Amino acid sequence: ENYSEEDLYRPNFHFTPKKAWMNDPNGMFYYNGYYHLYFQYHPDSNVWGPMHWGHAISTDMISWTEQPIAIYPDELGTIFSGSAVVDIGNTSGFGKVSNAAPIVAMYTNHLDKGEGSVNQTQSIAYSHDEGKTFTKYENNPVIDANLKDFRDPKVTWDADRNKWVMVLAADDKIMFYDSKDLKEWKLLSDFKREEGSKDGVWECPDLFKLPVLGTGESKWVLIVSIGKGGPNGGSATQYFIGDFDGTSFVMDKDFETARNKENNFWVDFGRDNYAGVTWSNAKRKDGSKLMLGWMSNWDYAIKVPTETWRSAMTIAREVNLQKDENGYKLLFQPVKELNNYRSIKYKKENISIRGDTKIIDASTMDLASAEIQFNISDVIDKGFTFNLTNKQGDTLAFGYNKADKNFFVDRTKSGKTGFSENFAKGVSVAKRTSLSPDMSGTIILDKTSIELFFDNGETVMTEIFFPNKPYTKLSIIPEAQEFILGSIEMNKLNI
Ligand code: FRU
């Protein structure tokens, strides 16, 4: 069989633009039944270039429909990452039109003045048609500090203080601003981390408040992406837990101690989840936030083996905050909306795993459109490797190594890897942090991506791969002695 690029690599259900280059998700908001997703977009080529905001909409964050480009470059520069809010109270004065609130986008204008001279400023644009088209504000830019690395404004409504708060990244720090009308911004403070991951320039921050599960308490979360220096190399996104008093963000003391001990607070330990931020105006009953990231890495993004389009977004995720003996930890899970797409289900229980044991093959279930959940009890002395394979000998391996207490993803033999030295240079690992004797995992499989949610979403790993032919078999091998796989449930996803 001959496979086209579309057949082999166009994801079944992760968002990709029909054509051309995409990076960061931008301006996500929910309004009137639609989740909006904008994205860094270079429509004229399959590599990064002058940025626009592409656009897609969805009623459930799973099935996306691409829309016309929403924001184009102008004389102030190209359109870098940013956010959008629903200005329900018309604080901006841009006005309601037939009762629809104005949508206000805030983004970075990137102006390349030649000879290495760059100025990044912040501008706003408003929409009177629920995010389809935007009009740029006449007094742009709204913030100009004459800085080169000064970008990715993320605006949020601070309900405690009735004002807009905005965070942006300025080289190695996050700057906090506030505003009453989204036009005039006042600098409040900055957050700079001396130790830890400051390898790459700081990018794409986010700030939001989350209830601590099972308590009456709430904490503030600061998200910061870094271009280099992730836990398994290249780009990655870290987080900080603390308090925001309307002026500055202060890390929680215990969290800071835990963070200093083990630099273990990453949104994702896989190499392909970058620049993720949350949806604004999306109220969930349980108080969780909704987040999605760019499923690639600056280490190799412009070289991945697709020509028509480049890169996809992760599945949308619910973000919650838990506190246990280990302290604060964010939990990430695929959004519940994904369950609506479950079709055929297979369930096996108490399988004894001796040698290489087949779980399922593609004649029974499509392994490129699947959600798999497994449970293993008393995992203390157990280690295992799942292998996703095809007849060509390509293998994507992932699992848990009991000696090191590490989860891992090994794509070194997953198919096409030679396009970039960085792509398959090692095995990605993540230390298990959960103290539970039982382990659970959710595996989301598409044609070119795996998303692993271990221990209720306490440890997440997202990686992309490019097999020469589709994978046809999923099997599992014990690390040492035989063990019992408590249950494994496989759902084919019809998206
Ligand atoms: C992050 C980033 C942002 C910037 C955008 C440009 O991936 O570098 O900081 O706004 O990409 O496309």
Residues whose N, C-alpha, C, O or C-beta is under 5 A from the ligand:
A	BS01	FRU	D24 Q40 M51 F80 S81 R151 D152 E203 C204 A275
